[in-house]
Amino acid sequence: MANKRGDEVKITSFLSLLLTLLFFAGCSPSVDNENPMVDIISQGGENFNVGKADLNVGSALLRASTAQGLVNLDKQGRIVPGLASRWVVSDDGLSFIFRLDHIWWKNGVQVEAVDIANALRQRWRALPPGPLADEMKYITQIKPMTGRVIEIRLTSPRPGFLEILAQPELGLTNGQFGSGPMQAKQSGKIMQLKLRVIDAKGQPLLDERTTSIRMSNAKTAIANYREGNSDLILNGDFNALPLLQAADISSAEIIADPVAGLYGLLVNPQGALLESKEARMAIAMAVDRPRLLTAYNILTLKEAVTLVPEAMPGRGKLDRPSWTNDNIETRKQQAREIIAGVSGNKKISLYAPNGPGNDHIFNMLKEDFAQIGIQLTRADKPMSGDLILVDEVSYLSNSYWYLRMLSCRYAAICSKEADQMVDEAMANDDLNIRAAKLTEAEAILQQQYGFIPISQPLRWNLVRPGLIGFDASPRYWHPLWALGNRDPI
């Protein structure tokens, strides 16, 4: 006679096993913390070039990993030792003295202070025009004091000077040799990095574990992640957000960096309309920020109506534009009346890099502007647009970066008076006077409407569950040596 009880047990066990297999088949692939694979979203090609002075995100991560600076940024965006193991800042903020750690260049030669002085001067000279190069002009002296001690002197105190030295553009080399904390080997379009560690005899050698990185466009990077061929995707932005939504990836794997910076419209008048400050104000009033930012419900985006983030530490009190107190319907009615009173052609253009997110931005703005009597078209080159979509993350945690980015050196609609106030502020040793002058300069620029803020920038990442060493970063900086729970020498 058949054993019905035994048959029932076998069937139940089989079904349990089948359900378990089906459950794990639907789960995200497991991560290999010994050898993680990283895709870095890039719109500028797939090739790394750490020798350039103007680095894309992939090349910046590679340079910071293989040619560290005097100080580094950790996975949470904090200043940590690099070539220097410790440092002292004078009370007046004009002198930074760094003591070098016992570190070797890739060729086995120990790092000396004179090497650092020469490398820093060389890298400084190679920087392209921009806010970072402007900051370096406040250095008056780079002086080796002993074999392992170096001093940098400034003309005036620079809040955030350590943040500047931590930028990957200031990663230092001795000729073609960096000091790590990792070493890279190229395999096709993939860079394979190993951490430099110290053996029992105190000699450097390479760890067996490998972190691999490659640059891809957003569509390819997301496909790699979905297929289990990547453990981490870095540098997602608003332009790639529709692709992320279409991929239907668990929200638990989407990590946004709490960054600050400029995301909005830089005014670059090609005709008479935007020469009018009133017309520029009307455009700022007409942008329906909540509608624009809630089109994708994957991530929370906050609107911006001020040039410098209102929560920025040390920022003085500055009222929002008065029109922000009105609802969008009232604002558009007022903007429509302003534009009707401005003579001339009511057609303007917007430049935004190609991509689905920027297509969305353009279409939404086109609708907003049509409601106030302006026709918006798409420009094919940055400098041919009346408006230029700006998407920049600040590397400084103070107001100076924003005001310098909107100075007459870089913006078509600007104020020489505001620029002078910024220069005076940064030359002043009294931090209270400095903050007051920066706030006054911001107030002048806010009234110029040379930049129309929309929100804070968006930077998102895809993180495989179980990946060790990744944290959301306010600088959207994710050091490769931290992945897989590695510790640099």
C-alpha positions in Angstrom: 0.0 0.0 0.0 1.4 3.4 -1.0 2.7 5.8 1.8 0.5 8.8 1.2 2.0 10.7 4.1 5.5 10.3 2.6 4.4 11.4 -0.8 2.8 14.5 0.7 6.0 15.4 2.5 8.0 15.0 -0.7 5.6 17.1 -2.7 5.6 19.8 0.0 9.5 19.8 0.1 9.6 20.1 -3.7 7.2 23.0 -3.8 9.2 24.8 -1.0 12.4 24.3 -2.9 10.8 25.5 -6.2 9.4 28.7 -4.4 12.8 29.4 -2.9 14.5 29.1 -6.3 11.9 31.3 -7.9 12.3 33.9 -5.1 16.0 34.1 -5.5 15.7 34.2 -9.3 13.7 37.4 -9.0 16.2 39.0 -6.6 19.0 41.3 -7.5 22.2 39.5 -8.4 24.7 39.1 -5.5 27.6 41.6 -5.3 31.2 40.5 -5.3 32.8 42.7 -2.6 36.2 41.3 -3.5 36.0 42.5 -7.1 33.2 45.1 -7.6 32.4 46.4 -11.1 31.6 50.1 -11.4 29.9 51.9 -14.3 30.4 55.7 -14.5 27.8 57.5 -16.6 29.5 59.8 -19.1 28.2 61.8 -22.0 31.7 62.6 -23.2 33.0 59.3 -24.4 34.3 56.1 -22.8 38.0 56.9 -22.6 39.8 57.8 -19.4 42.4 60.7 -19.5 43.8 61.5 -16.1 46.4 63.8 -17.6 43.9 66.5 -18.7 43.5 69.5 -16.5 39.7 69.5 -17.0 38.6 66.1 -15.8 35.3 64.3 -16.5 33.8 62.3 -13.5 35.4 59.0 -14.6 38.9 60.5 -15.1 38.5 62.4 -11.8 37.8 59.2 -9.9 40.7 57.5 -11.5 43.2 60.3 -10.9 42.1 60.6 -7.2 42.6 56.9 -6.8 46.0 56.7 -8.4 47.4 60.3 -7.7 46.1 61.6 -4.4 46.5 65.1 -3.3 47.8 66.5 0.0 44.3 65.7 1.4 41.5 63.5 0.2 37.7 63.3 0.4 36.3 60.2 2.1 33.1 58.4 1.1 31.0 60.9 3.1 32.7 63.9 1.5 34.8 64.7 4.6 38.5 65.9 4.5 40.8 63.1 5.3 44.6 62.6 5.1 46.2 62.0 1.7 49.9 62.6 1.0 49.8 64.6 4.3 49.1 62.6 7.5 48.3 65.8 9.4 48.3 69.6 9.1 48.1 72.8 11.1 46.4 76.0 10.1 47.6 79.3 11.6 45.2 81.4 13.7 45.0 84.0 10.9 44.2 81.4 8.3 47.1 82.4 6.1 49.5 79.5 6.7 48.8 75.8 6.1 51.6 73.4 7.2 51.4 69.8 6.1 53.4 66.9 7.5 53.8 64.2 4.8 53.1 60.6 5.6 55.6 57.8 4.7 54.3 57.3 1.2 56.1 56.1 -2.0 55.5 57.1 -5.6 54.5 54.3 -7.9 58.2 53.8 -9.0 59.2 53.1 -5.3 60.8 56.4 -4.6 59.7 58.0 -1.3 57.6 61.2 -1.5 59.5 64.3 -0.4 58.3 67.8 0.3 60.2 69.3 -2.6 58.4 66.8 -5.0 55.0 68.0 -3.7 55.9 71.7 -4.1 57.0 71.1 -7.7 54.0 69.0 -8.5 51.5 71.4 -7.0 53.0 74.4 -8.9 52.9 72.3 -12.2 49.3 71.3 -11.7 48.3 74.8 -10.8 49.8 76.1 -14.0 47.9 73.5 -16.0 44.4 74.3 -14.6 42.0 75.7 -17.2 40.4 79.1 -16.5 37.6 78.7 -13.9 36.8 79.0 -10.2 39.3 76.4 -9.2 42.2 78.2 -11.0 40.9 81.5 -9.5 41.2 80.0 -6.0 44.8 79.0 -6.6 45.8 82.6 -7.3 45.5 83.4 -3.6 48.5 81.2 -2.9 51.6 83.4 -2.4 54.2 80.7 -1.5 54.6 76.9 -1.6 57.7 76.2 0.6 59.3 72.9 1.5 60.4 73.3 5.1 62.0 69.9 5.7 62.0 66.6 3.8 58.5 65.8 5.0 57.1 69.2 5.9 55.6 71.8 3.4 54.0 75.1 4.0 51.4 76.9 1.8 50.8 80.6 2.4 47.8 82.6 1.3 47.2 86.3 0.7 43.9 86.1 2.7 42.0 83.5 4.6 40.2 81.0 2.3 37.4 79.1 3.9 37.3 75.8 2.2 41.0 75.8 1.1 41.3 72.2 2.2 38.3 71.3 0.1 40.1 72.9 -2.9 43.3 70.9 -2.3 41.2 67.7 -2.1 39.9 68.2 -5.7 41.0 65.4 -8.1 42.4 68.1 -10.4 45.0 68.7 -7.7 46.0 65.0 -7.4 49.8 65.1 -7.6 52.4 63.1 -9.5 56.1 62.9 -9.8 56.5 62.8 -13.5 54.2 60.0 -14.6 54.1 58.3 -11.2 51.3 58.8 -8.7 51.3 57.7 -5.0 48.0 55.8 -4.9 46.3 54.8 -2.8 45.6 52.5 -5.7 47.3 51.4 -8.9 45.5 51.0 -12.2 45.9 48.6 -15.1 44.0 49.0 -18.4 42.1 46.2 -20.0 40.4 47.4 -23.1 38.0 50.1 -21.9 38.1 48.9 -18.4 40.5 50.2 -15.7 41.3 47.6 -13.0 42.5 49.1 -9.7 44.2 47.4 -6.8 44.9 48.9 -3.4 48.5 49.5 -2.3 49.0 47.8 1.1 52.0 47.4 3.4 53.4 43.9 4.0 54.9 42.5 7.2 58.3 44.0 6.4 56.8 47.5 5.9 57.1 47.4 2.1 54.3 48.4 -0.3 52.6 45.8 -2.4 49.3 45.4 -4.3 46.2 43.8 -2.7 44.8 40.8 -4.6 41.3 42.3 -4.8 40.3 44.4 -7.8 37.9 47.2 -8.4 37.0 47.6 -12.1 35.6 50.8 -13.6 34.4 51.8 -17.0 32.6 54.8 -18.5 29.4 54.3 -20.3 26.4 56.3 -21.5 23.4 56.1 -19.2 21.4 53.6 -21.3 24.3 51.1 -21.4 25.2 51.6 -17.7 21.6 50.9 -16.6 21.4 47.8 -18.9 24.7 46.5 -17.4 23.2 46.9 -13.9 19.9 45.2 -14.8 21.8 42.3 -16.4 24.0 41.8 -13.3 27.2 43.0 -15.0 27.7 46.0 -12.7 27.5 46.5 -9.0 27.5 50.2 -8.9 26.4 53.0 -11.2 27.7 56.5 -10.5 26.9 60.0 -11.8 23.3 59.7 -12.8 21.6 63.1 -13.3 18.3 64.6 -14.3 19.0 64.0 -18.0 19.2 60.3 -17.4 16.2 60.1 -15.0 13.6 59.0 -17.6 15.9 56.0 -18.5 16.0 55.1 -14.8 12.3 55.2 -14.4 11.8 53.0 -17.5 14.2 50.4 -16.1 11.8 49.7 -13.2 14.6 49.2 -10.6 13.8 48.9 -6.9 13.8 52.3 -5.2 15.9 50.8 -2.4 18.8 50.5 -4.9 18.5 54.2 -6.1 20.6 56.4 -3.8 20.7 60.2 -4.4 23.6 62.3 -3.2 22.4 65.4 -1.2 24.4 67.8 -3.4 24.2 71.6 -3.7 25.0 73.7 -6.7 23.5 75.4 -9.7 20.7 73.9 -11.7 18.8 76.4 -13.8 19.0 78.8 -16.8 22.0 81.0 -17.5 20.8 84.0 -19.5 22.9 84.6 -22.6 20.9 87.2 -24.7 21.0 86.7 -28.5 18.3 89.3 -29.1 16.7 92.4 -27.4 14.1 90.6 -25.3 16.4 89.2 -22.6 18.4 92.4 -22.4 15.4 93.6 -20.4 15.7 92.9 -16.7 11.9 92.9 -16.5 11.6 90.2 -19.2 14.2 88.1 -17.4 12.2 88.4 -14.1 9.1 87.4 -16.0 10.7 84.2 -17.2 11.8 83.4 -13.6 8.3 84.0 -12.5 6.8 81.8 -15.2 8.8 78.6 -14.5 6.4 76.1 -12.8 9.1 74.4 -10.7 6.8 72.0 -8.7 5.2 70.7 -12.0 8.6 70.3 -13.6 10.2 68.5 -10.7 7.4 66.1 -9.9 7.1 64.7 -13.4 9.2 61.7 -12.1 8.4 60.3 -8.7 11.5 58.3 -8.3 13.4 60.9 -6.3 12.5 63.9 -4.3 13.6 67.2 -5.9 13.4 70.6 -4.2 12.8 73.8 -6.1 15.2 76.7 -5.8 14.5 80.4 -6.1 17.7 81.9 -4.7 21.2 81.8 -6.2 22.9 80.5 -3.1 21.1 77.7 -1.2 19.1 79.2 1.7 20.5 76.6 4.1 24.1 77.3 3.2 26.2 77.7 6.4 27.3 81.2 6.9 24.9 82.7 4.4 23.4 86.0 5.5 19.7 86.6 5.7 18.4 87.5 2.2 14.7 87.7 1.4 13.3 85.6 -1.5 12.0 87.5 -4.6 8.6 89.0 -3.7 6.8 87.1 -6.5 7.6 83.8 -4.7 4.7 84.6 -2.3 2.2 84.4 -5.2 0.7 81.2 -6.7 1.8 80.1 -10.2 -1.4 81.4 -11.9 -0.9 84.9 -10.4 2.8 84.8 -11.3 2.1 83.9 -14.9 -0.6 86.5 -15.3 1.9 89.2 -14.0 4.6 87.8 -16.3 2.3 87.9 -19.3 1.6 91.6 -18.7 5.3 92.3 -18.3 6.2 90.5 -21.6 3.3 92.3 -23.4 4.9 95.6 -22.4 8.3 94.7 -23.9 8.7 95.5 -27.5 10.4 93.4 -30.1 10.6 89.7 -31.0 9.2 87.3 -28.4 11.1 84.3 -29.6 14.1 82.9 -27.6 16.1 79.7 -27.6 17.3 77.2 -25.0 20.5 75.1 -25.2 20.4 71.9 -23.3 22.5 68.8 -24.0 20.7 66.0 -25.8 18.9 63.4 -23.7 15.5 62.4 -22.4 15.6 64.4 -19.2 16.6 67.6 -21.0 13.9 67.0 -23.6 11.4 66.9 -20.7 12.8 70.1 -19.3 12.6 71.8 -22.7 9.0 70.8 -23.3 7.8 71.9 -19.9 9.5 75.2 -20.2 8.1 75.7 -23.7 4.6 75.3 -22.2 5.4 77.7 -19.4 6.8 80.4 -21.6 4.0 80.0 -24.2 1.5 81.0 -21.5 3.3 84.3 -21.0 3.6 85.1 -24.7 7.1 83.7 -25.4 8.0 81.1 -28.1 10.8 78.8 -27.0 13.0 76.9 -29.5 16.0 74.6 -29.0 19.5 75.8 -29.7 22.1 73.4 -31.1 25.2 75.0 -29.5 25.7 76.5 -26.0 26.7 80.0 -27.0 23.9 80.3 -29.5 21.1 79.9 -26.9 19.4 82.8 -25.2 19.2 80.5 -22.2 21.7 77.8 -21.3 20.8 74.9 -19.0 23.4 74.8 -16.2 23.9 71.7 -14.1 26.9 72.1 -11.8 27.6 70.7 -8.3 29.6 73.0 -6.0 32.8 71.7 -4.5 32.9 74.4 -1.8 30.5 74.6 1.1 30.2 78.4 1.1 28.7 81.2 -0.9 31.8 82.1 -2.8 31.6 79.4 -5.4 28.1 80.5 -6.5 29.0 84.1 -6.7 32.2 83.4 -8.6 30.3 81.2 -11.1 27.9 84.0 -11.8 30.6 86.7 -12.1 31.4 88.7 -15.2 34.1 86.3 -16.0 31.6 83.6 -16.8 28.1 85.1 -17.1 26.8 87.5 -19.8 24.4 89.2 -17.4 26.4 90.2 -14.4 27.4 93.0 -12.1 30.9 94.5 -11.7 29.8 96.0 -8.5 28.9 92.6 -7.1 32.2 91.1 -8.4 34.1 93.9 -6.5 32.2 93.1 -3.3 33.1 89.4 -3.6 36.8 90.3 -4.1 36.7 92.7 -1.1 34.9 90.1 1.0 37.4 87.4 0.2 40.3 89.7 1.0 38.9 90.6 4.4 40.1 88.8 7.5 37.0 89.5 9.5 34.6 86.6 8.7 31.5 88.5 9.7 32.3 91.4 7.4 33.1 88.8 4.7 29.7 87.1 5.1 27.9 90.5 5.0 29.6 91.5 1.8 28.9 88.2 0.1 25.3 88.5 1.0 25.1 92.0 -0.4 26.7 90.8 -3.6 24.2 88.0 -3.8 21.4 90.5 -3.4 22.7 92.5 -6.4 22.9 89.4 -8.6 19.5 88.2 -7.5 18.0 91.4 -8.8 19.8 91.1 -12.1 18.2 87.8 -13.0 21.2 86.7 -15.0 20.7 83.2 -13.7 17.2 81.7 -13.1 17.4 78.9 -10.5 15.1 75.9 -10.9 16.3 73.4 -8.2 19.4 71.9 -6.7 21.3 69.6 -9.0 20.4 65.9 -9.0 23.0 63.2 -8.7 21.8 59.6 -8.3 23.5 56.2 -8.1 22.5 52.6 -8.4 23.9 50.5 -5.6 23.7 46.7 -5.6 22.3 45.4 -2.2 25.2 44.1 -0.1 27.9 46.4 -1.7 30.2 47.5 1.1 31.8 50.9 1.3 29.3 53.1 -0.4 27.6 56.1 1.3 25.6 59.0 -0.1 27.9 62.0 -0.3 27.0 65.8 -0.3 29.8 66.2 -2.9 28.7 63.2 -5.0 32.2 61.8 -4.4 32.6 58.1 -4.1 36.3 57.0 -3.6 37.0 53.7 -5.2 39.4 52.7 -2.5 36.4 52.6 -0.1 34.5 50.0 -2.0 34.6 46.4 -0.7 35.6 47.6 2.7 39.2 48.4 1.7 41.4 50.7 3.7 44.1 52.7 2.0 47.7 52.9 3.3 
